[in-house]
Amino acid sequence: MERKSIRIGKVAESMAVIARFNKWSKYKFMRNAAELVPYLPATSPMSERSFREMSERYGRVVVKPVDGMQGQGIFHVSCLSDGRYEVQHENRKIKLAGRRETYSFLSKQIGSQSYIVQQSIDRATVGERAFDLRIIVQRKKNSRRWVVTGRVAKVVGSGYFVSNTSRKGQLLLLDEALGRSSLHRLSRKELQERIDGVALACAKTLTEHFPRQVIYGIDIGLDKRGKVWIFEGNLYPAMSHFVKLKDKTMYRRIMAYGEGQ
């Protein structure tokens, strides 16, 4: 009986490690929390059926690897008015005759790798370029109290869909980004409170499955009406975004908070 318990424990631990990097697993964890459901884009494992249903329902979808990092391997697919589909990968676009041809094209690009298909959010913009946010949430090892310690806006590089500085993207402090954005008429204070609230709720939910976790990097989007969307909860967030900012205040705060464990 004891050996069986040990085996079960090892399997559970192994599954938890896999889930740390698995976008679909983390999405399911969050989807089971009623308070997070309004902030989650519709998402399904990639298949011919899910691709058809999602593209027909939303018109634009994002196809991305379950265990991808740094925006690699992501495709953005748009249904055009003439029945064709436009697929964007990095800064390259291709037009295809219809849904079946598009799915066939994506299948060849994806190969045997596991992917998800997700509702595409019409993001708010700075200038004419979309942006999303990286929010760092931390807690002390022996505390249940989560605190937002970092906020940065990632502006998409010209011609790209994915926000990443390696793709000609730009980093801005959240307050500056909101002030310069298409949402500038909305209250920055209210937007930030809403963003922080969603990020904190996301961290609390994920910690039910990753109880030892003391830091998350929550990727959040704002649509053109100012609605908050959760794109992903990263358990190993890179600090490069904050290092690259001219003002290192947030980077020092994040590192100091972690050192105080």
C-alpha positions as CSV (number, residue, x, y, z in Angstrom):
1,M,0.0,0.0,0.0
2,E,2.9,2.3,0.9
3,R,4.7,1.6,-2.4
4,K,1.5,2.3,-4.3
5,S,1.1,5.7,-2.6
6,I,4.7,6.5,-3.5
7,R,4.1,5.7,-7.1
8,I,0.9,7.8,-7.2
9,G,2.8,10.7,-5.5
10,K,5.5,10.5,-8.1
11,V,3.0,10.5,-11.0
12,A,1.2,13.5,-9.5
13,E,4.5,15.4,-9.1
14,S,5.5,14.6,-12.7
15,M,2.2,15.8,-14.0
16,A,2.5,19.0,-12.0
17,V,6.0,19.7,-13.5
18,I,4.6,19.1,-17.0
19,A,1.6,21.5,-16.3
20,R,4.0,24.3,-15.3
21,F,4.9,24.7,-19.0
22,N,1.7,23.6,-20.5
23,K,-0.6,26.4,-21.7
24,W,-3.6,24.1,-22.1
25,S,-3.3,22.7,-18.6
26,K,-3.0,26.1,-17.0
27,Y,-5.9,27.4,-19.0
28,K,-8.1,24.6,-17.7
29,F,-7.1,25.3,-14.1
30,M,-8.1,29.0,-14.6
31,R,-11.3,28.1,-16.5
32,N,-12.5,26.1,-13.4
33,A,-12.3,29.3,-11.4
34,A,-15.7,31.1,-11.9
35,E,-14.2,34.5,-11.2
36,L,-11.6,34.2,-14.0
37,V,-13.9,32.9,-16.7
38,P,-15.0,36.3,-17.9
39,Y,-11.3,37.2,-18.6
40,L,-10.3,34.1,-20.5
41,P,-10.4,34.1,-24.4
42,A,-12.1,31.0,-25.7
43,T,-9.5,28.3,-26.1
44,S,-9.4,24.6,-27.4
45,P,-6.8,22.0,-28.3
46,M,-6.1,22.4,-32.0
47,S,-8.0,20.1,-34.3
48,E,-9.7,20.4,-37.6
49,R,-13.1,20.7,-35.8
50,S,-12.0,23.2,-33.2
51,F,-10.2,25.3,-35.9
52,R,-13.4,25.3,-38.0
53,E,-15.7,26.2,-35.1
54,M,-13.4,28.9,-33.6
55,S,-12.6,30.6,-36.9
56,E,-16.3,30.6,-37.9
57,R,-17.4,32.0,-34.6
58,Y,-14.7,34.6,-34.0
59,G,-13.3,35.4,-37.5
60,R,-9.8,35.7,-36.2
61,V,-7.9,33.1,-34.1
62,V,-4.4,32.6,-32.7
63,V,-2.8,29.2,-33.1
64,K,0.0,28.6,-30.7
65,P,2.1,25.7,-29.2
66,V,1.1,24.3,-25.9
67,D,4.6,24.5,-24.5
68,G,5.9,27.5,-26.6
69,M,8.0,30.3,-25.2
70,Q,8.9,33.9,-26.2
71,G,6.1,34.0,-28.8
72,Q,7.8,31.3,-31.0
73,G,5.7,29.2,-33.4
74,I,2.6,31.4,-33.2
75,F,0.2,31.8,-36.1
76,H,-2.5,34.5,-36.4
77,V,-5.3,33.5,-38.7
78,S,-8.0,35.9,-40.2
79,C,-11.0,35.1,-42.2
80,L,-11.3,37.5,-45.1
81,S,-14.5,38.8,-46.7
82,D,-13.8,37.0,-50.0
83,G,-13.7,33.6,-48.3
84,R,-9.9,33.4,-48.2
85,Y,-7.9,33.1,-45.1
86,E,-4.8,35.1,-44.1
87,V,-2.1,33.4,-42.0
88,Q,0.6,35.5,-40.3
89,H,3.7,34.0,-38.8
90,E,6.3,36.5,-37.4
91,N,6.2,39.4,-40.0
92,R,5.2,37.3,-43.0
93,K,1.6,36.8,-44.3
94,I,0.2,34.4,-46.7
95,K,-3.4,34.2,-48.2
96,L,-5.0,30.8,-48.7
97,A,-8.1,29.7,-50.7
98,G,-10.3,28.5,-47.8
99,R,-10.5,26.9,-44.4
100,R,-9.5,23.4,-45.4
101,E,-6.5,24.6,-47.3
102,T,-5.6,26.8,-44.3
103,Y,-5.9,24.0,-41.9
104,S,-3.8,21.8,-44.1
105,F,-1.1,24.5,-44.3
106,L,-1.1,24.9,-40.5
107,S,-0.9,21.1,-40.0
108,K,2.2,20.9,-42.1
109,Q,3.8,23.8,-40.2
110,I,2.9,22.3,-36.8
111,G,3.7,18.7,-37.5
112,S,3.4,16.5,-34.4
113,Q,3.7,19.3,-31.9
114,S,0.6,20.0,-29.6
115,Y,-1.1,23.3,-30.3
116,I,-4.1,25.2,-29.0
117,V,-6.4,27.5,-31.0
118,Q,-7.6,30.7,-29.2
119,Q,-10.0,33.5,-29.8
120,S,-8.0,36.5,-31.1
121,I,-8.5,39.7,-29.0
122,D,-8.6,43.0,-30.8
123,R,-6.0,44.7,-28.6
124,A,-5.8,48.4,-27.7
125,T,-3.0,50.2,-29.4
126,V,-0.2,52.7,-28.9
127,G,-0.1,54.6,-32.1
128,E,-1.2,52.0,-34.6
129,R,0.6,49.1,-32.8
130,A,-1.1,46.7,-30.4
131,F,0.2,46.1,-26.9
132,D,-0.2,43.7,-24.1
133,L,1.1,43.6,-20.5
134,R,3.4,41.6,-18.3
135,I,2.4,41.8,-14.6
136,I,4.7,40.3,-12.0
137,V,2.9,39.0,-8.9
138,Q,4.8,37.8,-5.8
139,R,4.3,36.5,-2.3
140,K,6.6,35.6,0.6
141,K,7.2,31.9,1.1
142,N,5.2,31.7,4.3
143,S,2.5,34.1,3.3
144,R,-0.7,33.8,1.3
145,R,-0.7,37.5,0.5
146,W,0.1,38.2,-3.2
147,V,1.5,41.6,-4.2
148,V,1.9,43.2,-7.7
149,T,5.6,44.2,-7.9
150,G,6.0,44.9,-11.6
151,R,4.0,46.2,-14.6
152,V,5.3,46.7,-18.1
153,A,3.6,47.2,-21.5
154,K,5.0,45.4,-24.5
155,V,4.2,47.2,-27.7
156,V,4.2,45.1,-30.9
157,G,7.0,45.8,-33.4
158,S,5.9,47.2,-36.8
159,G,4.6,44.4,-39.0
160,Y,4.4,41.8,-36.2
161,F,1.6,40.3,-34.2
162,V,3.6,39.0,-31.2
163,S,4.8,41.5,-28.7
164,N,8.5,40.9,-28.0
165,T,11.5,43.2,-28.0
166,S,13.4,40.8,-30.2
167,R,10.8,41.5,-32.9
168,K,11.3,45.3,-32.9
169,G,8.9,45.7,-30.0
170,Q,9.0,48.5,-27.4
171,L,8.7,48.5,-23.7
172,L,6.8,51.2,-21.8
173,L,5.8,51.8,-18.2
174,L,2.1,50.9,-17.8
175,D,1.0,54.5,-16.9
176,E,2.8,55.9,-20.0
177,A,1.4,53.2,-22.3
178,L,-2.2,53.8,-21.1
179,G,-1.7,57.6,-21.5
180,R,-0.5,57.2,-25.1
181,S,-2.9,54.5,-26.0
182,S,-6.3,54.3,-27.7
183,L,-7.7,54.0,-24.2
184,H,-6.3,57.3,-23.0
185,R,-9.8,58.7,-22.3
186,L,-10.5,56.0,-19.7
187,S,-9.3,56.4,-16.1
188,R,-5.7,55.0,-15.8
189,K,-6.3,54.4,-12.1
190,E,-9.4,52.3,-12.7
191,L,-7.7,50.4,-15.5
192,Q,-4.7,49.6,-13.3
193,E,-6.8,48.5,-10.4
194,R,-8.7,46.2,-12.8
195,I,-5.5,44.8,-14.2
196,D,-4.0,44.2,-10.8
197,G,-7.2,42.6,-9.5
198,V,-7.3,40.1,-12.4
199,A,-3.5,39.3,-12.0
200,L,-3.9,38.7,-8.3
201,A,-6.9,36.5,-8.8
202,C,-5.0,34.5,-11.5
203,A,-2.1,34.0,-9.1
204,K,-4.3,32.8,-6.3
205,T,-6.1,30.3,-8.6
206,L,-2.9,28.9,-10.1
207,T,-1.4,28.5,-6.6
208,E,-4.1,25.9,-5.8
209,H,-2.3,23.7,-8.3
210,F,1.3,25.0,-7.7
211,P,1.3,25.5,-3.9
212,R,5.1,26.3,-3.7
213,Q,5.0,29.0,-6.3
214,V,6.0,32.4,-5.1
215,I,6.1,34.4,-8.3
216,Y,4.1,34.6,-11.6
217,G,4.4,36.6,-14.7
218,I,0.8,37.2,-15.8
219,D,0.4,38.1,-19.5
220,I,-2.7,40.3,-19.9
221,G,-4.3,42.1,-22.8
222,L,-6.7,45.0,-23.0
223,D,-9.1,45.2,-25.9
224,K,-10.2,48.4,-27.6
225,R,-13.0,48.9,-25.0
226,G,-10.6,48.5,-22.1
227,K,-11.8,44.9,-21.1
228,V,-9.1,42.9,-19.4
229,W,-8.1,39.5,-20.9
230,I,-5.8,36.8,-19.4
231,F,-3.4,35.4,-22.0
232,E,-1.2,33.2,-19.8
233,G,0.2,32.7,-16.4
234,N,4.0,32.1,-16.5
235,L,5.6,30.3,-13.6
236,Y,9.1,31.2,-14.6
237,P,8.8,34.8,-15.8
238,A,11.9,36.3,-17.4
239,M,13.1,39.6,-15.9
240,S,14.5,40.9,-19.2
241,H,11.6,43.2,-19.7
242,F,12.3,45.1,-16.5
243,V,16.1,45.0,-17.0
244,K,15.6,46.8,-20.4
245,L,13.6,49.6,-18.9
246,K,15.6,52.8,-18.4
247,D,14.1,53.2,-14.9
248,K,15.3,50.1,-12.9
249,T,13.0,50.8,-9.9
250,M,10.6,47.9,-10.7
251,Y,13.4,45.4,-11.4
252,R,15.1,46.2,-8.1
253,R,11.7,45.9,-6.3
254,I,11.1,42.5,-7.8
255,M,14.5,41.2,-7.0
256,A,14.5,42.6,-3.5
257,Y,11.1,41.0,-2.8
258,G,12.4,37.6,-4.0
259,E,15.6,37.9,-1.9
260,G,13.6,38.5,1.2
261,Q,12.2,34.9,1.2
